[in-house]
């Protein structure tokens, strides 16, 4: 993977109090905006895209959302990760009518389209491993950053 994706402690919140899809997305986008990774309008673009193309995915040990938006609003490629205190309803990527109670949201902001697909593939592969999901759910912020770095940049 050519492009380096920033994964930093400041963009990880393992205690999200928000309880709707939109407020969770705006919260995580705010973390990225504060670091200068995305433009402020990215929050609106993410929310609009999620309505049209939902990103909820149910895996054997975890339900996640993988929202992402238009690269023209991305300054530096990065990922924000949020664990919701109470599961939040997102709609399924596979069946937009289906509601999925999500506990982990991984917000992507990627500048290069070819990198975007590689990142998605690596993340989906990671979430398909039950032991890795259990490790993520019990990890602290620093451990989360390490797990995601290892997943994205595995040899």
C-alpha positions as CSV (number, residue, x, y, z in Angstrom):
1,X,0.0,0.0,0.0
2,X,1.6,3.2,-1.2
3,X,-0.3,5.8,0.8
4,X,0.3,5.9,4.5
5,X,-2.9,6.1,6.6
6,X,-2.7,8.0,9.9
7,X,-4.0,6.1,12.9
8,X,-3.5,8.2,16.0
9,X,-4.8,8.1,19.6
10,X,-6.5,11.5,19.1
11,X,-8.8,9.9,16.6
12,X,-9.9,6.9,18.8
13,X,-12.8,7.2,21.2
14,X,-13.7,4.0,23.0
15,X,-16.5,5.5,25.0
16,X,-18.9,7.2,22.5
17,X,-22.0,8.5,24.2
18,X,-23.9,9.5,21.0
19,X,-26.8,7.3,20.2
20,X,-27.6,7.9,16.5
21,X,-25.8,7.1,13.3
22,X,-25.6,10.8,12.4
23,X,-24.2,12.0,15.8
24,X,-21.7,9.2,15.9
25,X,-20.5,10.1,12.4
26,X,-20.2,13.8,13.2
27,X,-18.4,13.0,16.5
28,X,-15.7,10.9,14.7
29,X,-15.4,13.3,11.8
30,X,-14.9,16.1,14.4
31,X,-11.9,14.1,15.8
32,X,-10.4,14.0,12.4
33,X,-11.1,17.7,11.7
34,X,-9.4,18.7,14.9
35,X,-6.3,16.9,13.7
36,X,-6.4,18.6,10.3
37,X,-7.0,15.3,8.5
38,X,-10.4,16.4,6.8
39,X,-12.2,19.6,6.0
40,X,-15.2,20.5,8.2
41,X,-17.6,19.8,5.4
42,X,-16.5,16.1,5.4
43,X,-19.0,15.5,8.3
44,X,-21.9,16.5,6.0
45,X,-20.6,14.5,3.1
46,X,-20.2,11.4,5.3
47,X,-23.7,11.7,6.6
48,X,-25.1,12.2,3.1
49,X,-23.2,9.2,1.7
50,X,-24.3,7.0,4.6
51,X,-28.0,7.7,3.8
52,X,-27.5,6.7,0.2
53,X,-24.9,3.9,0.6
54,X,-25.1,2.4,4.2
55,X,-22.0,0.8,5.6
56,X,-23.2,-1.5,8.4
57,X,-21.7,-5.0,8.4
58,X,-22.4,-7.9,10.6
59,X,-19.5,-10.3,11.3
60,X,-19.6,-13.4,13.5
61,X,-18.3,-11.6,16.6
62,X,-18.9,-7.9,15.9
63,X,-21.2,-5.5,14.1
64,X,-19.4,-2.6,12.6
65,X,-19.9,0.4,10.3
66,X,-17.2,1.4,7.7
67,X,-18.3,4.9,6.6
68,X,-16.2,6.8,4.1
69,X,-16.6,9.8,1.9
70,X,-15.4,11.9,-1.0
71,X,-11.6,12.1,-1.1
72,X,-11.7,15.7,-2.3
73,X,-12.4,16.8,1.3
74,X,-9.5,14.8,2.7
75,X,-6.3,16.6,3.6
76,X,-4.4,13.6,5.0
77,X,-5.5,10.0,4.8
78,X,-6.6,8.8,8.3
79,X,-8.9,6.5,10.2
80,X,-11.1,7.4,13.2
81,X,-12.3,4.6,15.4
82,X,-15.2,4.7,17.8
83,X,-16.6,2.2,20.2
84,X,-20.2,3.0,21.2
85,X,-21.3,2.6,24.8
86,X,-24.7,1.5,23.5
87,X,-25.1,-0.1,20.1
88,X,-26.2,2.4,17.5
89,X,-28.4,1.5,14.5
90,X,-26.8,1.7,11.1
91,X,-28.2,0.2,7.9
92,X,-26.6,-2.8,6.2
93,X,-24.2,-2.4,3.3
94,X,-25.7,-5.6,1.8
95,X,-29.4,-4.8,2.4
96,X,-30.1,-1.1,3.1
97,X,-33.5,-2.0,4.6
98,X,-31.8,-4.1,7.3
99,X,-30.9,-2.4,10.5
100,X,-27.7,-3.4,12.3
101,X,-26.9,-2.5,15.9
102,X,-23.3,-1.5,15.6
103,X,-20.8,-1.3,18.4
104,X,-17.7,-0.2,16.4
105,X,-17.4,2.5,13.8
106,X,-14.3,2.8,11.6
107,X,-14.5,6.1,9.7
108,X,-12.2,6.2,6.7
109,X,-10.8,9.3,5.1
110,X,-8.6,8.2,2.2
111,X,-7.1,10.5,-0.5
112,X,-6.2,7.9,-3.2
113,X,-9.0,5.6,-4.5
114,X,-6.7,2.7,-5.1
115,X,-5.6,2.8,-1.5
116,X,-9.2,3.0,-0.3
117,X,-10.0,-0.5,-1.7
118,X,-6.9,-2.0,-0.2
119,X,-7.8,-0.5,3.2
120,X,-11.4,-1.8,3.0
121,X,-10.2,-5.3,2.0
122,X,-7.7,-5.4,4.9
123,X,-10.3,-4.2,7.5
124,X,-12.9,-6.7,6.3
125,X,-10.4,-9.5,6.4
126,X,-9.5,-8.5,10.0
127,X,-13.1,-8.3,11.2
128,X,-13.7,-11.8,9.7
129,X,-11.3,-13.3,12.4
130,X,-13.3,-13.8,15.6
131,X,-10.2,-13.7,17.8
132,X,-9.1,-10.4,16.3
133,X,-12.6,-8.9,17.0
134,X,-12.4,-10.0,20.6
135,X,-9.0,-8.4,20.9
136,X,-10.3,-5.2,19.4
137,X,-13.3,-5.1,21.8
138,X,-11.1,-5.4,24.9
139,X,-8.3,-3.2,23.7
140,X,-7.4,0.3,25.0
141,X,-6.7,3.3,22.6
142,X,-3.0,2.5,22.2
143,X,-3.7,-1.2,21.5
144,X,-6.4,-0.3,19.0
145,X,-3.9,1.9,17.1
146,X,-1.4,-0.9,17.1
147,X,-3.9,-3.5,15.9
148,X,-5.1,-1.3,13.0
149,X,-1.5,-0.4,12.0
150,X,-0.6,-4.1,11.9
151,X,-3.7,-4.8,9.8
152,X,-3.1,-2.1,7.3
153,X,0.6,-2.6,6.9
154,X,1.0,-6.3,7.3
155,X,4.0,-7.8,5.4
